[in-house]
Structures are given as structure tokens and as C-alpha cells.
Amino acid sequence: MAYSELLADRIRLHFDTHQVGYREMKMMGGLCFMVDEKMCVGVVKEDLMARIGTEIYDEAVKKPGARPMDFTKRPMKGYVFVEPEGVDMDDDLSYWLELALAFNPLAKASKKKKKK
């Protein structure tokens, strides 16, 4: 298992219930949920990855189970990993998903690569 299917299903349920348009994309050995063609949240192994921006980043990484996203061994400011205990409860998962969705309109989309 490359990533937690249960966590992915919980994200789908939240997005579908709240009528969030999204697209799934396999990325970084996990699953990424794209909203408005921008990376919003993802599942990497058992962790939630959330793109929350820099404004609330310092406060957010103090939450239980949260840590800087260090996928490349260098922390990426504005992105967090949240361990399973930080999203066990639906309210906790909703907190992180709503932070990511609130930041999404402010996020910059990555440049599309031109096909040759």
C-alpha cells in the first residue's frame, strides 16, 4: 500500500459532501487532490499533506500530529504533514481540509509543461 486508502476515502467524502470540485492525481508516491488545478491536499503513506499557506503556518505546525512538510528533506513553508492521530476524528480532518480549501484561491498554480 503506497498510501492510506481510508484517508483518501475520507477526503473524497468531505469534498463530495461539501460539493468541492476536485481531481485526483498520483504524485510523490501518494495521491494528490487538485482543486481548481492547484495542489490542495494529499495522502503520502499514512499522512495527510495540506497546502495551507504561510499566514497560518507557524501556528498550524503546533497542532497535534502536524509537522513541516519535509518530503525532500527541506521543509516547505506553507505545506504541512499531519500524522494519523492528528486526523483521526472527523472534526480534526475537517479542520485541515478547510484550511487548505481556504488557502486554495490564493495559491498559485504550477506552470504547465509544454508538450513537444
Backbone as a printed PyTorch tensor [residue, N CA C, xyz], in Angstrom:
tensor([[[  0.8450,  -1.1890,   0.0000],
         [  0.0000,   0.0000,   0.0000],
         [  0.8840,   1.2450,   0.0000]],

        [[  0.7670,   2.0570,  -1.0210],
         [  1.5830,   3.2580,  -1.1320],
         [  1.0400,   4.3880,  -0.2660]],

        [[ -0.2710,   4.4390,  -0.0790],
         [ -0.8840,   5.4890,   0.7300],
         [ -2.1690,   4.9470,   1.3620]],

        [[ -2.6310,   5.6330,   2.3770],
         [ -3.8190,   5.2070,   3.1070],
         [ -5.0870,   5.4140,   2.2680]],

        [[ -5.6580,   4.3190,   1.8270],
         [ -6.9170,   4.3880,   1.0730],
         [ -8.0460,   4.9130,   1.9630]],

        [[ -7.9970,   4.5780,   3.2520],
         [ -9.0310,   5.0540,   4.1770],
         [ -9.0150,   6.5760,   4.2680]],

        [[ -7.8390,   7.1660,   4.4140],
         [ -7.7400,   8.6200,   4.4770],
         [ -8.1930,   9.2380,   3.1550]],

        [[ -7.8120,   8.6530,   2.0420],
         [ -8.2410,   9.1540,   0.7330],
         [ -9.7640,   9.1240,   0.6260]],

        [[-10.3830,   8.0440,   1.1000],
         [-11.8500,   7.9410,   1.0740],
         [-12.5000,   9.0030,   1.9520]],

        [[-11.9010,   9.2810,   3.1000],
         [-12.4490,  10.3130,   3.9960],
         [-12.3490,  11.6960,   3.3640]],

        [[-11.2670,  11.9630,   2.6380],
         [-11.1210,  13.2340,   1.9380],
         [-12.1780,  13.3450,   0.8390]],

        [[-12.3370,  12.2610,   0.0500],
         [-13.3570,  12.2550,  -1.0090],
         [-14.7420,  12.5440,  -0.4250]],

        [[-15.0610,  11.8880,   0.6870],
         [-16.3610,  12.0750,   1.3230],
         [-16.5600,  13.5330,   1.7340]],

        [[-15.5480,  14.1220,   2.3410],
         [-15.6420,  15.5270,   2.7610],
         [-15.8480,  16.4330,   1.5470]],

        [[-15.0300,  16.2470,   0.5270],
         [-15.1330,  17.0920,  -0.6610],
         [-16.4810,  16.9000,  -1.3560]],

        [[-16.9190,  15.6520,  -1.4950],
         [-18.2050,  15.3870,  -2.1520],
         [-19.3650,  15.9720,  -1.3460]],

        [[-19.3250,  15.8150,  -0.0280],
         [-20.3860,  16.3360,   0.8410],
         [-20.4580,  17.8560,   0.7680]],

        [[-19.3060,  18.5050,   0.6460],
         [-19.2620,  19.9650,   0.5940],
         [-19.2210,  20.4970,  -0.8440]],

        [[-19.4700,  19.6180,  -1.7950],
         [-19.5450,  19.9610,  -3.2170],
         [-18.3000,  20.6950,  -3.7150]],

        [[-17.1640,  20.1680,  -3.3330],
         [-15.8780,  20.7090,  -3.7850],
         [-15.4870,  19.9730,  -5.0610]],

        [[-15.2390,  20.7170,  -6.1090],
         [-14.7640,  20.1020,  -7.3390],
         [-13.2800,  19.7730,  -7.2020]],

        [[-12.9140,  18.5700,  -7.5250],
         [-11.5150,  18.1610,  -7.3870],
         [-11.1570,  17.1240,  -8.4400]],

        [[ -9.8710,  16.9530,  -8.6020],
         [ -9.3300,  15.9320,  -9.4910],
         [ -8.2190,  15.2250,  -8.7250]],

        [[ -8.1770,  13.9240,  -8.8370],
         [ -7.1320,  13.1470,  -8.1620],
         [ -5.9740,  12.9120,  -9.1170]],

        [[ -4.7740,  12.9210,  -8.5290],
         [ -3.5710,  12.7370,  -9.3220],
         [ -2.5460,  11.9710,  -8.4830]],

        [[ -2.0300,  10.8940,  -9.0150],
         [ -0.9800,  10.1760,  -8.2960],
         [  0.2940,  10.9990,  -8.3900]],

        [[  0.9020,  11.2200,  -7.2140],
         [  2.0580,  12.1100,  -7.1590],
         [  2.8750,  11.7930,  -5.9150]],

        [[  4.1750,  11.8880,  -5.9870],
         [  5.0710,  11.7120,  -4.8420],
         [  4.8490,  10.3790,  -4.1260]],

        [[  4.4960,   9.3440,  -4.8600],
         [  4.2500,   8.0500,  -4.2400],
         [  2.9540,   8.0150,  -3.4500]],

        [[  2.1360,   9.0180,  -3.6300],
         [  0.8710,   9.1070,  -2.9160],
         [ -0.2230,   9.5840,  -3.8470]],

        [[ -1.2170,  10.2120,  -3.2640],
         [ -2.3610,  10.7000,  -4.0210],
         [ -2.5700,  12.1680,  -3.7030]],

        [[ -2.7120,  12.9740,  -4.7340],
         [ -2.9030,  14.4160,  -4.5720],
         [ -4.3070,  14.7800,  -5.0310]],

        [[ -4.9510,  15.6670,  -4.2830],
         [ -6.2610,  16.1870,  -4.6530],
         [ -6.0670,  17.6070,  -5.1550]],

        [[ -6.3630,  17.8040,  -6.4250],
         [ -6.2270,  19.0990,  -7.0730],
         [ -7.5800,  19.8080,  -7.0350]],

        [[ -7.5930,  21.0630,  -6.5960],
         [ -8.7980,  21.8870,  -6.5980],
         [ -8.4660,  23.1120,  -7.4390]],

        [[ -9.2750,  23.3880,  -8.4410],
         [ -9.0020,  24.4820,  -9.3840],
         [ -7.6200,  24.3340, -10.0090]],

        [[ -7.2550,  23.0930, -10.3020],
         [ -5.9700,  22.7550, -10.9240],
         [ -4.7670,  23.1650, -10.0930]],

        [[ -4.9550,  23.2600,  -8.7640],
         [ -3.8610,  23.5610,  -7.8430],
         [ -3.8250,  22.4830,  -6.7610]],

        [[ -2.6160,  22.0950,  -6.3560],
         [ -2.4700,  21.1200,  -5.2940],
         [ -3.1180,  21.6690,  -4.0200]],

        [[ -4.0280,  20.8810,  -3.4440],
         [ -4.7470,  21.3200,  -2.2490],
         [ -4.3570,  20.4500,  -1.0560]],

        [[ -4.6520,  19.1680,  -1.1470],
         [ -4.2770,  18.2160,  -0.1030],
         [ -3.8260,  16.9300,  -0.7610]],

        [[ -3.2330,  16.0710,   0.0280],
         [ -2.8090,  14.7880,  -0.4970],
         [ -2.6340,  13.7780,   0.6130]],

        [[ -2.3840,  12.5520,   0.1950],
         [ -2.1140,  11.4640,   1.1300],
         [ -0.7610,  10.8780,   0.7490]],

        [[  0.1760,  10.9250,   1.6920],
         [  1.5080,  10.3570,   1.4910],
         [  1.7140,   9.3360,   2.5950]],

        [[  1.7680,   8.0830,   2.2110],
         [  1.7950,   6.9610,   3.1600],
         [  0.5720,   7.0560,   4.0540]],

        [[  0.7510,   7.2910,   5.3310],
         [ -0.3910,   7.3870,   6.2560],
         [ -0.7260,   8.8350,   6.6140]],

        [[  0.0430,   9.7920,   6.0950],
         [ -0.0960,  11.1930,   6.4820],
         [ -0.9430,  11.9930,   5.5100]],

        [[ -1.6140,  12.9900,   6.0600],
         [ -2.2830,  13.9930,   5.2470],
         [ -1.2510,  15.0580,   4.9100]],

        [[ -1.2280,  15.4960,   3.6680],
         [ -0.4190,  16.6360,   3.2660],
         [ -1.4160,  17.7460,   2.9640]],

        [[ -1.2020,  18.9190,   3.5470],
         [ -2.1170,  20.0320,   3.3150],
         [ -1.3410,  21.2830,   2.9340]],

        [[ -1.8130,  21.9390,   1.9030],
         [ -1.2320,  23.2090,   1.4540],
         [ -2.0660,  24.3210,   2.0960]],

        [[ -1.4960,  24.9420,   3.1200],
         [ -2.2710,  25.8940,   3.9320],
         [ -1.7700,  27.3220,   3.8220]],

        [[ -0.6590,  27.5480,   3.1590],
         [ -0.1130,  28.8970,   3.0230],
         [  0.7560,  29.2860,   4.2040]],

        [[  1.3860,  30.4260,   4.0760],
         [  2.3540,  30.8540,   5.0840],
         [  1.7460,  31.6720,   6.2170]],

        [[  0.5860,  32.2640,   5.9990],
         [ -0.0170,  33.1390,   7.0100],
         [ -0.2790,  32.4190,   8.3340]],

        [[ -0.7770,  31.1870,   8.2740],
         [ -1.1350,  30.4410,   9.4950],
         [ -0.1930,  29.2700,   9.7520]],

        [[  0.8360,  29.1760,   8.9420],
         [  1.7530,  28.0390,   9.0060],
         [  2.3710,  27.8350,  10.3910]],

        [[  2.9490,  28.8910,  10.9670],
         [  3.6490,  28.7530,  12.2450],
         [  2.7220,  28.2580,  13.3540]],

        [[  1.4970,  28.7080,  13.3500],
         [  0.5210,  28.2610,  14.3520],
         [  0.0580,  26.8300,  14.0650]],

        [[ -0.1430,  26.5350,  12.7950],
         [ -0.6620,  25.2220,  12.4000],
         [  0.2990,  24.0810,  12.7460]],

        [[  1.6050,  24.2890,  12.5780],
         [  2.5480,  23.2000,  12.8460],
         [  2.6360,  22.8690,  14.3360]],

        [[  2.0170,  23.6830,  15.1910],
         [  1.9820,  23.3940,  16.6330],
         [  0.8280,  22.4690,  17.0040]],

        [[ -0.0850,  22.2200,  16.0640],
         [ -1.2440,  21.3590,  16.3280],
         [ -0.7880,  19.9100,  16.4790]],

        [[ -1.5390,  19.1140,  17.2670],
         [ -1.1750,  17.7080,  17.4520],
         [ -1.0540,  16.9540,  16.1190]],

        [[  0.0600,  16.2700,  15.9590],
         [  0.2910,  15.4510,  14.7740],
         [  0.8490,  16.2000,  13.5800]],

        [[  0.8880,  17.5290,  13.6400],
         [  1.3470,  18.3190,  12.4940],
         [  2.8560,  18.5330,  12.5450]],

        [[  3.4500,  18.6190,  11.3740],
         [  4.8710,  18.9200,  11.2610],
         [  5.1080,  19.5430,   9.8890]],

        [[  6.2170,  20.2420,   9.7230],
         [  6.5170,  20.8070,   8.4040],
         [  6.6120,  19.7010,   7.3540]],

        [[  6.1780,  20.0050,   6.1580],
         [  6.3050,  19.0460,   5.0600],
         [  7.7600,  19.0250,   4.6410]],

        [[  8.3760,  17.8770,   4.8000],
         [  9.8060,  17.7480,   4.5310],
         [ 10.0720,  16.6060,   3.5530]],

        [[  9.2490,  16.5100,   2.5540],
         [  9.3290,  15.4090,   1.5970],
         [ 10.6980,  15.3270,   0.9380]],

        [[ 11.2970,  16.4600,   0.6680],
         [ 12.6080,  16.4900,   0.0130],
         [ 13.7380,  16.7180,   1.0150]],

        [[ 13.4510,  16.5170,   2.2950],
         [ 14.3870,  16.7310,   3.3950],
         [ 14.6310,  18.2110,   3.6770]],

        [[ 13.9180,  19.0670,   2.9680],
         [ 13.9330,  20.5030,   3.2270],
         [ 12.4940,  20.9210,   3.4760]],

        [[ 12.1890,  21.5110,   4.6300],
         [ 10.8020,  21.9080,   4.9010],
         [ 10.2830,  22.8890,   3.8530]],

        [[  9.0420,  22.6780,   3.4530],
         [  8.3900,  23.5820,   2.5010],
         [  7.3940,  24.4300,   3.2710]],

        [[  7.7010,  25.6860,   3.4420],
         [  6.8290,  26.5900,   4.1880],
         [  5.4850,  26.7060,   3.4640]],

        [[  4.4300,  26.6030,   4.2440],
         [  3.0860,  26.6790,   3.6720],
         [  2.4510,  25.3230,   3.4500]],

        [[  3.2390,  24.2620,   3.6130],
         [  2.7460,  22.8910,   3.4820],
         [  3.0080,  22.1590,   4.7990]],

        [[  2.0710,  21.3220,   5.2110],
         [  2.2610,  20.5190,   6.4200],
         [  1.9170,  19.0630,   6.1520]],

        [[  2.5530,  18.1950,   6.9120],
         [  2.1440,  16.8100,   7.0320],
         [  1.4070,  16.6940,   8.3530]],

        [[  0.3410,  15.9130,   8.3710],
         [ -0.3850,  15.6490,   9.6080],
         [ -0.4620,  14.1350,   9.7630]],

        [[  0.0880,  13.6450,  10.8580],
         [  0.1100,  12.2150,  11.1470],
         [ -1.2930,  11.7150,  11.4480]],

        [[ -1.5210,  10.3960,  11.3530],
         [ -2.8640,   9.8440,  11.5520],
         [ -3.5690,  10.3070,  12.8330]],

        [[ -2.8400,  10.4170,  13.9480],
         [ -3.5060,  10.8320,  15.1850],
         [ -4.0230,  12.2690,  15.1060]],

        [[ -3.5000,  13.0630,  14.1970],
         [ -3.9580,  14.4380,  14.0250],
         [ -5.2070,  14.5640,  13.1650]],

        [[ -5.6080,  13.4650,  12.5200],
         [ -6.8130,  13.4800,  11.6750],
         [ -7.7400,  12.3130,  11.9680]],

        [[ -7.5390,  11.6520,  13.1080],
         [ -8.3860,  10.5090,  13.4720],
         [ -9.8610,  10.8820,  13.5500]],

        [[-10.1340,  11.9950,  14.1740],
         [-11.5160,  12.4470,  14.3390],
         [-11.9340,  13.2410,  13.1070]],

        [[-13.1880,  13.0880,  12.7090],
         [-13.6750,  13.7980,  11.5240],
         [-13.5290,  15.3110,  11.6580]],

        [[-13.7550,  15.8400,  12.8690],
         [-13.6100,  17.2870,  13.0710],
         [-12.1760,  17.7400,  12.8360]],

        [[-11.2100,  16.9110,  13.2370],
         [ -9.8010,  17.2520,  13.0260],
         [ -9.4530,  17.2350,  11.5360]],

        [[ -9.9240,  16.2080,  10.8360],
         [ -9.6790,  16.1470,   9.3930],
         [-10.3360,  17.3460,   8.7110]],

        [[-11.5630,  17.6730,   9.0910],
         [-12.2740,  18.8180,   8.5070],
         [-11.5030,  20.1130,   8.7190]],

        [[-10.9120,  20.2660,   9.8960],
         [-10.1240,  21.4600,  10.1960],
         [ -9.0320,  21.6500,   9.1430]],

        [[ -8.2570,  20.5950,   8.8920],
         [ -7.1440,  20.6810,   7.9510],
         [ -7.6370,  20.8670,   6.5210]],

        [[ -8.6910,  20.1520,   6.1470],
         [ -9.2090,  20.2800,   4.7830],
         [ -9.7470,  21.6870,   4.5410]],

        [[-10.4280,  22.2360,   5.5250],
         [-10.9750,  23.5860,   5.3730],
         [ -9.8640,  24.6490,   5.3200]],

        [[ -8.7810,  24.4380,   6.0810],
         [ -7.6330,  25.3610,   5.9710],
         [ -7.0680,  25.3420,   4.5520]],

        [[ -6.9060,  24.1420,   4.0110],
         [ -6.3540,  24.0040,   2.6590],
         [ -7.3040,  24.6000,   1.6160]],

        [[ -8.5940,  24.3660,   1.7870],
         [ -9.5720,  24.9210,   0.8410],
         [ -9.6340,  26.4450,   0.9360]],

        [[ -9.4760,  26.9900,   2.1340],
         [ -9.4940,  28.4420,   2.3050],
         [ -8.2830,  29.0800,   1.6310]],

        [[ -7.1420,  28.4010,   1.6690],
         [ -5.9400,  28.9330,   1.0330],
         [ -5.9590,  28.7520,  -0.4810]],

        [[ -6.6550,  27.7540,  -0.9700],
         [ -6.6000,  27.3900,  -2.3850],
         [ -6.8150,  28.5570,  -3.3510]],

        [[ -7.7850,  29.4510,  -3.1310],
         [ -7.9490,  30.5610,  -4.0840],
         [ -6.7290,  31.4940,  -4.1400]],

        [[ -5.9350,  31.5260,  -3.0850],
         [ -4.7520,  32.3810,  -3.0320],
         [ -3.5070,  31.7060,  -3.6090]],

        [[ -3.5630,  30.3890,  -3.7280],
         [ -2.4040,  29.6140,  -4.1840],
         [ -2.1400,  29.8520,  -5.6600]],

        [[ -0.8970,  29.7840,  -6.0090],
         [ -0.5170,  29.9070,  -7.4140],
         [ -0.4700,  28.5080,  -8.0210]],

        [[ -1.0030,  28.3900,  -9.2010],
         [ -0.9500,  27.1090,  -9.9160],
         [  0.4500,  26.9300, -10.4810]],

        [[  0.9020,  25.6860, -10.5240],
         [  2.2160,  25.4460, -11.1220],
         [  2.1080,  25.6400, -12.6360]],

        [[  3.2250,  26.0070, -13.2320],
         [  3.2280,  26.2370, -14.6700],
         [  3.0540,  24.9220, -15.3920]],

        [[  2.2320,  24.9540, -16.4070],
         [  2.0100,  23.7580, -17.2140],
         [  3.2100,  23.5410, -18.1230]],

        [[  3.6250,  22.2980, -18.2120],
         [  4.7370,  21.9700, -19.0980],
         [  4.1960,  21.8360, -20.5140]],

        [[  4.9170,  22.4400, -21.4510],
         [  4.5030,  22.3640, -22.8440],
         [  4.8470,  20.9980, -23.4030]],

        [[  3.9020,  20.4400, -24.1430],
         [  4.1600,  19.1520, -24.7890],
         [  4.8870,  19.4070, -26.0990]],

        [[  5.8820,  18.5720, -26.3580],
         [  6.6770,  18.7510, -27.5760],
         [  6.1310,  17.8980, -28.6800]]])
